[in-house]
């Protein structure tokens, strides 16, 4: 822990959880098979593992920060050395489906098969099953929480329901909500054929976007709240955007404005606080 981190932890009750959704080329095109018909789909997604993640890891190393990388099982199988490197650098690698499938409306047995396939990949490549999960679409089916527990997950960071982690009442699962305003796709991911996000005609200002995130993170921390990012290496990991990301993180560290935690850290703290059990109850 750096001196700047120590200052942040001592002076601010809130937390920032740096979460990167390491999708690579996974997603609807991979699920449908269209990925293999349009090489551009693969190239755009592969920019994350090939080019962006090494840059991100270097920035995090220099700042002494740890992050959570939500990663589909297919990406773990396709880039095993990279995922091992992320883990060895002290970061958390957590689940994100297998092919980045949408869970809402998917039959229970299909959901179970997706989760198990992903967990098998984690166990094979990283030596242990993932503790956390983020639904690829940002939502999940009513049956999904129970299936997550059965598959060995201790927490989820899927819902967009607020800025306070909570222990679910129906199953022993911590939910660490995120906010769509911290999703870099909403600001930076515009591309053509098809237009996405639909209706967006330009990429947002890098400086303005990060200044907005900085203000929200500081204000949330002052109220004891938790901010979880939804950043995608293939989107946020360009050279110019990473200059602004480093400025954003350095500013928060120097101000001592927030504590930085991994998603698993927050899940442990939430479980210890809300259930009265030891934080070691989350494996």
C-alpha positions as CSV (number, residue, x, y, z in Angstrom):
1,X,0.0,0.0,0.0
2,X,1.4,3.4,-1.0
3,X,1.3,6.4,1.4
4,X,-1.4,8.0,-0.8
5,X,-3.6,4.9,-0.4
6,X,-3.0,4.9,3.3
7,X,-4.1,8.5,3.5
8,X,-7.3,7.7,1.5
9,X,-8.2,4.8,3.7
10,X,-7.8,6.8,6.9
11,X,-9.8,9.9,5.8
12,X,-12.7,8.6,3.8
13,X,-15.3,6.1,4.6
14,X,-16.5,5.5,1.1
15,X,-14.8,3.3,-1.5
16,X,-14.1,3.1,-5.2
17,X,-14.0,-0.3,-6.8
18,X,-12.1,-0.4,-10.0
19,X,-13.8,-2.9,-12.2
20,X,-12.8,-3.8,-15.7
21,X,-15.0,-6.0,-17.8
22,X,-12.5,-7.9,-19.9
23,X,-14.9,-9.0,-22.6
24,X,-12.4,-9.2,-25.5
25,X,-14.3,-10.3,-28.6
26,X,-16.9,-12.2,-26.6
27,X,-20.6,-11.1,-26.8
28,X,-23.6,-11.6,-29.0
29,X,-21.4,-12.1,-32.1
30,X,-19.6,-14.9,-30.4
31,X,-22.7,-16.5,-29.1
32,X,-24.4,-16.4,-32.5
33,X,-21.2,-17.3,-34.5
34,X,-21.2,-14.1,-36.5
35,X,-17.8,-13.2,-35.0
36,X,-16.2,-15.6,-37.4
37,X,-17.9,-14.0,-40.4
38,X,-16.6,-10.5,-39.7
39,X,-13.0,-10.3,-38.7
40,X,-13.5,-6.7,-37.7
41,X,-15.6,-7.8,-34.8
42,X,-12.7,-10.0,-33.5
43,X,-10.1,-7.3,-34.0
44,X,-12.0,-4.6,-32.2
45,X,-12.6,-6.9,-29.2
46,X,-9.1,-8.3,-29.2
47,X,-7.7,-4.8,-28.7
48,X,-8.5,-5.1,-25.0
49,X,-6.4,-8.3,-24.2
50,X,-3.7,-7.5,-26.7
51,X,-3.0,-3.8,-26.3
52,X,-5.1,-2.2,-23.5
53,X,-4.7,-4.6,-20.6
54,X,-0.9,-4.4,-20.5
55,X,-1.1,-0.6,-20.3
56,X,-3.8,-0.7,-17.6
57,X,-1.7,-3.1,-15.5
58,X,1.3,-0.8,-15.7
59,X,-0.7,2.2,-14.5
60,X,-2.2,0.2,-11.6
61,X,1.3,-1.1,-10.7
62,X,2.7,2.4,-10.6
63,X,-0.1,3.7,-8.5
64,X,-0.2,0.7,-6.2
65,X,-3.8,-0.1,-6.9
66,X,-5.6,-3.4,-7.2
67,X,-8.6,-3.9,-9.4
68,X,-11.2,-6.5,-10.3
69,X,-11.3,-7.9,-13.9
70,X,-14.7,-9.5,-14.7
71,X,-13.8,-12.0,-17.4
72,X,-15.8,-14.5,-19.5
73,X,-14.7,-18.1,-19.4
74,X,-13.9,-18.0,-23.1
75,X,-11.5,-15.1,-22.6
76,X,-9.8,-17.1,-19.8
77,X,-9.4,-20.0,-22.1
78,X,-8.3,-17.9,-25.1
79,X,-5.8,-15.6,-23.2
80,X,-4.7,-17.8,-20.3
81,X,-1.3,-16.2,-19.9
82,X,-2.8,-12.8,-19.7
83,X,-5.3,-13.9,-17.0
84,X,-2.5,-15.5,-15.0
85,X,-0.5,-12.3,-15.3
86,X,-3.4,-10.2,-14.0
87,X,-3.8,-12.5,-11.0
88,X,0.0,-12.6,-10.3
89,X,0.0,-8.8,-10.3
90,X,-2.3,-8.9,-7.3
91,X,-5.6,-8.2,-9.0
92,X,-8.9,-10.2,-8.8
93,X,-10.2,-12.1,-11.8
94,X,-13.9,-12.8,-11.5
95,X,-16.7,-14.3,-13.6
96,X,-18.6,-12.7,-16.5
97,X,-20.5,-15.6,-18.1
98,X,-18.8,-17.9,-20.5
99,X,-19.3,-16.4,-23.9
100,X,-20.7,-13.1,-22.4
101,X,-24.3,-14.5,-22.6
102,X,-27.3,-12.6,-21.5
103,X,-28.9,-14.4,-18.5
104,X,-32.3,-12.7,-18.4
105,X,-34.9,-15.1,-19.9
106,X,-32.4,-17.9,-20.4
107,X,-33.7,-21.3,-19.3
108,X,-32.4,-22.4,-15.9
109,X,-30.4,-25.4,-17.2
110,X,-28.7,-23.2,-19.8
111,X,-27.7,-20.7,-17.1
112,X,-26.4,-23.5,-15.0
113,X,-24.3,-24.9,-17.9
114,X,-22.9,-21.4,-18.7
115,X,-21.8,-20.8,-15.1
116,X,-20.3,-24.3,-14.7
117,X,-18.3,-24.0,-18.0
118,X,-16.9,-20.7,-16.9
119,X,-16.0,-22.0,-13.4
120,X,-14.3,-25.0,-14.9
121,X,-12.2,-22.6,-17.0
122,X,-11.2,-20.6,-14.0
123,X,-10.3,-23.7,-12.1
124,X,-8.2,-25.1,-15.0
125,X,-6.3,-21.9,-15.8
126,X,-6.2,-20.0,-12.5
127,X,-6.3,-22.9,-10.1
128,X,-9.5,-21.8,-8.4
129,X,-13.1,-21.0,-9.1
130,X,-14.1,-17.3,-9.3
131,X,-15.6,-15.8,-6.2
132,X,-17.5,-13.0,-7.9
133,X,-19.7,-12.5,-10.9
134,X,-21.0,-9.7,-13.1
135,X,-23.9,-10.4,-15.4
136,X,-22.8,-9.6,-19.0
137,X,-26.0,-7.6,-19.8
138,X,-26.1,-5.9,-16.4
139,X,-29.1,-7.8,-15.3
140,X,-30.1,-11.4,-14.6
141,X,-33.0,-13.8,-14.4
142,X,-34.9,-14.3,-11.1
143,X,-33.4,-17.8,-10.9
144,X,-29.8,-16.6,-11.4
145,X,-28.9,-15.7,-7.8
146,X,-29.5,-19.2,-6.5
147,X,-27.6,-20.6,-9.5
148,X,-24.7,-18.4,-8.7
149,X,-24.5,-19.7,-5.1
150,X,-24.7,-23.3,-6.4
151,X,-21.8,-22.5,-8.7
152,X,-19.7,-21.2,-5.9
153,X,-20.0,-17.5,-6.3
154,X,-20.0,-15.4,-3.1
155,X,-21.0,-12.1,-4.6
156,X,-22.4,-10.4,-7.7
157,X,-21.8,-7.0,-9.2
158,X,-24.6,-7.1,-11.7
159,X,-27.5,-4.8,-10.7
160,X,-27.7,-1.0,-11.2
161,X,-29.7,-0.6,-8.1
162,X,-27.7,1.9,-6.1
163,X,-24.4,2.6,-4.4
164,X,-24.6,0.5,-1.2
165,X,-23.5,-3.2,-1.2
166,X,-26.1,-5.4,0.4
167,X,-26.6,-9.0,1.5
168,X,-29.5,-10.5,-0.3
169,X,-32.4,-11.9,1.8
170,X,-33.2,-14.9,-0.4
171,X,-29.8,-16.4,-0.9
172,X,-26.4,-16.0,0.8
173,X,-25.0,-13.7,-1.9
174,X,-23.6,-10.1,-1.6
175,X,-24.7,-7.7,-4.3
176,X,-22.3,-4.9,-5.2
177,X,-24.3,-2.6,-7.4
178,X,-22.8,-0.4,-10.1
179,X,-24.2,2.7,-11.9
180,X,-24.6,3.0,-15.6
181,X,-23.1,6.5,-15.5
182,X,-19.7,4.8,-14.7
183,X,-20.0,2.6,-17.9
184,X,-17.4,3.8,-20.4
185,X,-19.6,2.5,-23.3
186,X,-22.0,5.3,-22.7
187,X,-19.2,7.9,-23.5
188,X,-16.5,6.3,-25.6
189,X,-17.7,3.3,-27.5
190,X,-19.4,4.7,-30.6
191,X,-18.7,2.8,-33.8
192,X,-20.3,2.2,-37.1
193,X,-22.2,-0.7,-38.7
194,X,-24.2,-1.0,-36.5
195,X,-24.3,2.4,-34.9
196,X,-23.7,1.9,-31.2
197,X,-24.8,3.4,-28.8
198,X,-27.8,4.2,-31.1
199,X,-28.4,7.9,-31.5
200,X,-24.9,8.9,-30.3
201,X,-23.1,11.0,-33.0
202,X,-19.7,11.6,-31.4
203,X,-17.4,10.5,-28.6
204,X,-17.6,12.5,-25.4
205,X,-14.8,14.7,-24.2
206,X,-12.3,12.6,-22.3
207,X,-11.5,15.3,-19.8
208,X,-15.1,16.2,-19.1
209,X,-16.0,12.6,-18.6
210,X,-13.3,11.9,-16.1
211,X,-14.0,15.1,-14.3
212,X,-17.6,14.0,-13.9
213,X,-16.6,10.6,-12.6
214,X,-14.1,12.3,-10.2
215,X,-16.8,14.6,-8.7
216,X,-19.3,11.7,-8.3
217,X,-16.7,9.4,-6.7
218,X,-15.6,12.1,-4.2
219,X,-19.2,13.0,-3.3
220,X,-20.2,9.4,-2.9
221,X,-17.2,8.7,-0.7
222,X,-18.1,11.6,1.6
223,X,-21.4,9.9,2.2
224,X,-19.9,6.5,2.9
225,X,-21.1,5.1,-0.5
226,X,-19.4,2.7,-2.9
227,X,-18.7,3.5,-6.5
228,X,-18.0,0.6,-8.9
229,X,-16.8,1.3,-12.4
230,X,-17.9,-0.6,-15.5
231,X,-14.8,0.0,-17.6
232,X,-13.9,-2.2,-20.6
233,X,-10.2,-2.4,-21.6
234,X,-11.1,-2.3,-25.3
235,X,-12.9,1.0,-24.8
236,X,-11.1,2.8,-22.0
237,X,-7.7,1.5,-22.8
238,X,-6.6,3.7,-25.7
239,X,-3.5,5.9,-25.1
240,X,-5.4,9.2,-24.7
241,X,-8.1,7.8,-22.5
242,X,-5.5,6.2,-20.2
243,X,-3.8,9.5,-19.7
244,X,-7.1,10.8,-18.3
245,X,-7.7,7.6,-16.3
246,X,-4.3,8.0,-14.6
247,X,-5.0,11.6,-13.9
248,X,-8.3,10.7,-12.4
249,X,-6.8,8.0,-10.1
250,X,-3.8,10.1,-9.1
251,X,-6.1,12.9,-8.1
252,X,-8.2,10.8,-5.9
253,X,-5.1,9.2,-4.3
254,X,-3.4,12.6,-3.6
255,X,-6.6,14.1,-2.2
256,X,-7.1,11.1,0.1
257,X,-10.7,11.3,-1.1
258,X,-11.6,7.6,-1.3
259,X,-10.5,4.1,-0.3
260,X,-9.8,1.8,-3.2
261,X,-11.0,-1.8,-2.8
262,X,-11.5,-4.8,-5.0
263,X,-15.0,-6.1,-5.4
264,X,-14.1,-9.1,-3.2
265,X,-12.8,-6.8,-0.5
266,X,-16.1,-5.0,-0.4
267,X,-18.1,-8.2,-0.4
268,X,-16.1,-9.4,2.6
269,X,-16.7,-6.2,4.5
270,X,-20.4,-6.2,3.6
271,X,-20.9,-9.7,4.8
272,X,-19.0,-9.1,8.1
273,X,-21.1,-6.0,8.7
274,X,-24.5,-7.2,7.7
275,X,-24.4,-10.8,8.9
276,X,-22.3,-10.4,11.9
277,X,-20.0,-13.2,10.7
278,X,-16.3,-13.1,10.2
279,X,-15.1,-11.5,7.0
280,X,-13.4,-14.9,6.3
281,X,-16.8,-16.4,5.7
282,X,-16.5,-15.2,2.1
283,X,-14.0,-17.7,0.8
